Amino acid sequence: MKKNLAQSIAVFCLTGAMLTGCQENEKTPIEEASVSLESAGSTDLNHDSHDHNHDHSHGNHDHHNEKEKEIYAGIFEDDEIKDRELSDWGGDWQSVYPYLLDGSLDKVLHKKAETNKDKTFEEYKEYYSVGYKTDLERIVIQDNTITFYKSGEGRTGEYKYHGYEILTYESGKRGVRYLFDLVGEAVGVPAHVQFSDHNIYPTKAGHYHIYFGDEDHATLLKELEHWPTYYPTNLDGEEIVDEMNAH
C-alpha cells in the first residue's frame, strides 16, 4: 500500500503528551522537503555489522564504507530499504538535551558553524535548544517493550511493527522512519512511535531520533520543530561529542 503526503518542511520531528523535541537527518537538518510516504517489505540484512570477510579486497571495503556514507546522507534506492524489528533500537538510552544545556556539546556546534557556515555558533545553540528539548531523560527498549522515563519514573508499553515511511527531500536526498504501534492499552505511554537513525535496513542503532504521540502516524510526520535524540546511557558527554563529530 502506498500513501502520498506533500508538505514543505525544514526538519522532521516528534510530538506527544510526554515528549517534545528530534532531528530527522543531521546532514540536512533545515532542508526544505517534499515528503512521499510508502509502506515496506522485509529482509534480514545487517547493514552495519562491519563483519567483513578478511579476503575481501581493500577496494571492496572502501566501496562498502562509501555506500554507508551515502545512506547516512540520504542517498539510496527504494529496493535497498528493508523492514526492521524493535530490537534494532534495543538498549538503555539517554537524552542528549542535558549535555546541550551544560555546554558539553558546544564543540559539536562550533564545528558545525565552522564547517557549514550557514549559522553562527549562537544560532546553532538556539536551533538545537529547541530541537533537543524534552523532559524524557531516559528510554529503555527491551524485547517488544519501550519504557519511557520522566523524573525517574518509568512507564512501559508493548509495541508492534507498523511498517516504514520514506521521506523525499527537494534536494533528492531522503530519509526513512520506522513505525510502531502500542499493543492493547497502557497508562502514560504513546499510542504510536517512530524511529529514525539514518539506517535503512536491519542494524543495531548507535543513536536515534524518536517521534511519538497519540495522533496517527501521518500527523506525527508533520511535526517541524522538535527532534529529541538519544545515545546509549553508558556514554558520557565527551564520548557523545566524539560520536557526533565522527558523522
C-alpha positions in Angstrom: 0.0 0.0 0.0 1.3 3.5 -0.9 0.4 6.9 0.5 1.3 10.4 -0.5 1.8 13.4 1.7 3.2 16.6 0.2 4.5 19.3 2.5 7.3 21.7 2.8 9.3 21.1 5.9 12.6 22.3 7.5 13.1 19.4 9.9 11.2 16.2 10.8 10.2 15.8 14.4 8.3 14.2 17.2 5.3 15.3 19.2 3.4 13.8 22.1 2.0 14.4 25.5 5.1 13.1 27.2 7.8 14.3 24.8 8.8 17.4 22.9 11.7 17.7 20.7 14.2 15.1 17.1 16.3 15.7 14.1 15.4 13.6 11.1 18.7 13.9 9.2 21.7 15.6 10.8 23.3 16.0 7.4 20.4 18.2 6.1 18.5 19.5 9.2 17.0 22.6 7.6 16.4 21.5 4.0 13.0 22.3 2.5 11.4 19.0 1.7 8.6 17.3 -0.2 7.5 14.2 1.6 6.2 11.0 0.0 5.2 8.0 2.2 5.4 4.4 1.2 5.0 1.0 3.0 7.7 -1.5 3.3 9.0 -5.0 2.5 11.2 -7.3 4.7 14.7 -8.9 4.9 17.3 -10.0 7.4 20.2 -8.0 6.0 22.5 -6.4 8.6 23.9 -3.2 7.1 26.2 -2.0 9.9 27.6 -5.3 11.1 31.1 -4.5 9.7 31.7 -8.2 9.9 33.7 -8.1 6.6 35.4 -11.2 5.2 39.2 -10.6 5.5 39.6 -12.0 2.0 37.7 -9.0 0.6 39.8 -6.6 -1.4 40.7 -3.2 0.0 38.7 -1.7 -2.8 35.5 -3.5 -1.9 35.9 -2.4 1.7 36.2 1.2 0.7 33.2 0.8 -1.6 31.2 -0.6 1.4 32.2 2.4 3.6 31.3 4.9 0.8 27.9 3.2 0.5 27.3 3.6 4.2 28.1 7.3 4.0 25.7 7.7 1.1 22.9 6.0 3.0 23.6 8.1 6.1 23.5 11.2 3.9 20.1 10.2 2.5 21.2 8.7 -0.9 19.7 5.3 -1.5 17.1 3.4 -3.7 13.7 2.1 -2.7 14.7 -1.5 -3.1 17.5 -1.1 -0.6 15.1 -0.3 2.2 14.0 -3.2 4.4 11.8 -3.8 7.4 13.3 -3.7 10.9 12.5 -5.1 14.3 12.3 -3.1 17.6 15.4 -4.9 18.8 17.4 -2.7 16.4 16.9 0.1 18.9 17.2 -2.2 22.0 19.1 -0.9 25.0 19.3 1.8 27.6 19.3 5.3 26.1 19.8 8.8 27.4 18.6 12.2 26.1 21.4 14.5 24.8 19.4 17.5 25.8 21.1 17.9 29.3 24.5 17.8 27.5 23.4 20.7 25.3 22.3 22.7 28.3 25.5 22.2 30.3 27.8 23.1 27.4 29.1 19.6 26.7 28.0 19.8 23.1 29.5 23.2 22.3 32.4 21.6 20.5 29.9 20.0 18.1 28.1 23.2 17.5 31.4 25.1 16.9 32.4 22.5 14.4 29.1 22.8 12.6 29.3 26.6 12.4 32.9 26.4 11.1 32.1 23.7 8.5 28.7 24.6 7.3 28.8 28.4 7.7 25.1 28.6 7.4 24.6 29.6 11.1 26.8 31.1 13.8 27.5 29.1 16.9 24.9 31.1 18.8 22.3 30.3 16.1 23.1 26.6 16.2 22.9 26.7 20.0 19.4 28.1 19.8 18.4 25.8 17.0 19.4 22.6 18.9 18.0 24.0 22.2 14.6 23.9 20.6 15.2 20.7 18.7 16.6 18.6 21.5 14.2 19.8 24.2 12.5 17.1 26.1 11.5 16.1 29.6 12.1 12.4 29.0 15.6 11.8 30.3 15.8 8.0 29.5 14.3 5.3 27.3 14.8 1.6 27.7 13.9 -0.8 24.9 13.8 -4.5 25.6 12.2 -7.3 23.6 8.9 -5.8 22.4 8.6 -3.1 25.1 9.5 0.5 25.4 9.9 2.2 28.8 9.8 6.0 28.9 11.3 7.7 32.0 10.3 11.1 33.2 11.6 12.4 36.5 12.9 9.0 37.3 9.6 7.2 36.9 9.2 4.7 34.0 6.0 3.8 32.1 6.1 0.7 29.8 4.2 -0.3 26.8 4.4 -3.2 24.3 4.8 -2.2 20.7 4.3 -4.0 17.3 5.9 -3.0 13.9 3.7 -1.0 11.6 6.0 -0.5 8.6 8.2 2.3 7.3 7.7 5.6 5.6 10.0 7.2 3.0 10.6 10.9 3.2 11.9 12.5 0.0 13.6 15.9 0.1 13.6 18.5 -2.7 17.3 18.1 -2.9 16.7 14.4 -3.9 18.1 13.1 -0.6 15.8 11.0 1.6 15.1 9.6 5.0 13.2 6.6 6.4 11.1 6.4 9.6 10.2 3.1 11.2 6.8 3.0 12.8 5.5 1.0 15.8 2.0 0.9 17.5 1.0 0.3 21.1 -0.4 -3.2 21.7 -3.6 -3.0 23.8 -3.7 -0.3 26.4 -1.1 1.1 28.8 -1.1 4.2 31.0 1.2 7.1 30.3 2.8 5.8 27.1 2.1 7.0 23.5 0.0 5.1 21.0 2.4 5.5 18.1 6.2 5.6 17.9 8.6 6.4 15.0 12.4 5.9 14.9 14.9 7.5 12.6 18.6 6.6 12.9 19.9 7.2 9.3 19.8 3.4 8.6 17.5 1.8 6.0 17.7 -1.9 6.9 18.4 -4.1 9.9 21.3 -3.0 12.1 21.9 -2.0 15.7 21.4 1.7 16.1 24.2 3.8 17.6 21.8 6.7 18.3 18.4 7.6 17.1 15.7 10.3 16.8 12.3 9.4 18.1 8.8 10.7 17.3 5.6 9.6 19.1 2.2 10.6 20.3 -1.4 9.6 20.4 -2.0 11.1 17.0 -1.8 8.9 13.9 1.5 8.4 12.1 0.7 10.8 9.3 0.1 13.5 11.9 3.4 12.8 13.6 5.3 13.3 10.3 4.1 16.9 10.2 5.9 18.0 13.4 8.5 20.6 12.5 10.3 21.9 15.5 11.3 19.1 17.9 13.6 16.1 17.4 14.8 14.5 20.7 17.9 12.5 20.2 19.1 9.6 22.3 22.5 7.9 22.8 23.5 4.9 25.0 23.5 5.7 28.7 27.0 4.3 29.2 28.4 7.3 27.2 29.5 10.5 28.9 29.4 13.9 27.4 32.9 13.7 25.8 32.1 10.4 24.2 28.8 11.7 22.8 30.7 14.6 21.3 33.2 12.2 19.7 30.3 10.2 18.2 28.6 13.2 16.8 31.7 14.7 15.3 32.5 11.3 13.7 29.5 11.9 11.5 
